[in-house]
Structures are given as structure tokens and as C-alpha cells.
Amino acid sequence: MQKICLALDLKNDPDLITEYIEFHKNVWPEVQKSILDSGIINLEIYNVADRLFMIIEANSDFSFEEKAEKDASNSKVQEWETLMWKFQKALPDSKPGEKWVLMDKIFQLK
């Protein structure tokens, strides 16, 4: 199993942040299915102010490239992603069009 952590910022607007959180209380079934079908076993998103943190637990076969390829042909996933850009802003130093950015693990208590 893989554990993957990512970060993303939201636009610093309290109303937009509230709306974003509301959308995530009822993520569209097609989006949830695409997540599960990609090999993701568990996905959690945490929020503080305008910063988001995502933890993914995925099987060993999971690949962001394969997920992106499948999502590109899924109209509901594309609709969701376009809608989410209303709330999201790229982190500094992100590549053009890049949303969630992989985080590096710098510590683990054992």
C-alpha cells in the first residue's frame, strides 16, 4: 500500500471556502467511483484557513498517470474538476494547470 500526501490552496475568500467545503460533503458519485476505480482505498482532505492537505492510501498499482488518463475521458470528473477551479488556486511554483502538489515526507515517528 502507498500513502501519498498532497497540498493545494483555496482562494482566500471565506464564502468560497465555505462553498468548497459544502461541495465535499456530497462529492458526486461519478467522482467517487473514479477515485475508487483508480486503486485509491482511502482519501481524506483536511482544511486550515485557505490551505488543503490530502492523504491518499492506494494499492501498490495506483498511478497518477493512469488515473489522469481515465479521468480525461470521464465527462463528470472533468465537470467536477472545472467547477473546483472556481475555489482553488495553484501553489507558488506549481506547473501550469497543476492543482494538487505532492508533498515530501520529512519526518516519521517510529
PyMOL commands that set and color helices and strands:
alter all, ss='L'
color gray80, all
select helices_A, chain A and resi 14-23+29-37+64-72+75-84
alter helices_A, ss='H'
color red, helices_A
select strands_A, chain A and resi 2-10+40-48+51-58+88-89+101-102
alter strands_A, ss='S'
color yellow, strands_A
deselect
rebuild
show_as cartoon
